[in-house]
Structure formats: structure tokens, C-alpha cells
Amino acid sequence: MVALVIVSTFVVLVLGILVAGLLRSHADILRSLHELGVGVGDPSATPVVAAPVTLSTPASSPALGAAPVVAGVTPTATATT
């Protein structure tokens, strides 16, 4: 019984150290991103351009049913049909 308590204490200690290391590395990553300027400023202040999208329904297939055809502009400003 004592051995089980010692082993479980050791496992909890090792897992606690691993979690602390993970949190520290995550904080380092966030700090580096902040220094690069990622996430700085109000995201609602940037203009959002809505790309026009049209949906049309082709002839339905008996096995799968109708699937809409999507046409519009991709984020890289190329047209898709």
C-alpha cells in the first residue's frame, strides 16, 4: 500500500513538472508572437471585405441528392466556379 502511494505521488510530481514546462513554453511562444506584432490592435478596426458568393443547385442525383455549386472569390482574389 505504501509503495502504491509513493509511485502515484511520483507520477503526479512528474506530470506536474511536464505541465509547468508546457505552460512556460506556451508563454514563450505568445511572448514571441506579441513582439512580432501579432494580435496587437483592435481586430474590429480592420476593414472586412465581403466576397460575393452565389449558390446554385444542379440537377439532383438519385443516389446522393442535390449538392450546391459554390461560386465566388477566394481570399487570394481568384475567381472560382
N, C-alpha and C positions, 0 to 999 in steps of 0.2 A: 504494500500500500504506500509506503514512504517512497519507494522507487518511482511509482506512478506519479506522485505529486512532484518529485524532483524533475522527472522527464517533462511533464506538462509545463512546469514553471520555466524550464529551459526553452521549450518550444515557444511559449508565449514571449519570452525575452527576445529570442531570435527574430520572431515575426514583428515585434515592436521596433527593433532596430531596422529591419527591412522597410517598414512603413515610414519611419522617420527619414531614412535615406531617400525614399521615393518622393516624399513631400519636399525635401530640400532640393532635389534635382528639378522638380516641377517649379519651385520658386525661382531657381536659377534661370530656367527657360523663360518664365514670364518676365523676369527682370531684363533678360537679354532682348526679348521682343519689345519691351517698353522702351529700352534705349534706342532701338531701331525706329521707333515711332509708330509701331503697330498698336492700334487701339486708342490712339491719342485723339481727342476731339470728340465732337458730338456727331454720331453717325446719322442723326436725322437732319443735320445741316447739309449733307451732301445731296445733290440733286439725283433723284431716281428717275430714269427714263424708262417708261413702259414700252416694251416692244409689242407691236401689233401681232396678234395670233388669230388665225382663223381655223375653225374646225369644220370638217365636212365628213359626212358618213357615206362610205362606199356601199356597193351592193352587199347585202348580208350573205354570209356563208352558212350553209345548213349545219356544218359541224361546229363552228366557232362563234357564230353570230357576227354582228357588225362591229367593226373597230374604227374609231375615228381617225382621220388623216389630219395630222398636225402640220400646219404651215406657218412660218413666221421668220423672225430674225434671231440668230443666235447671239450670245453675249459678245462674240467677236465680230459682229455686224455682217455675217454672211447669211444669205437667204436660204431657207430650207423649204421644201415642199413635200 
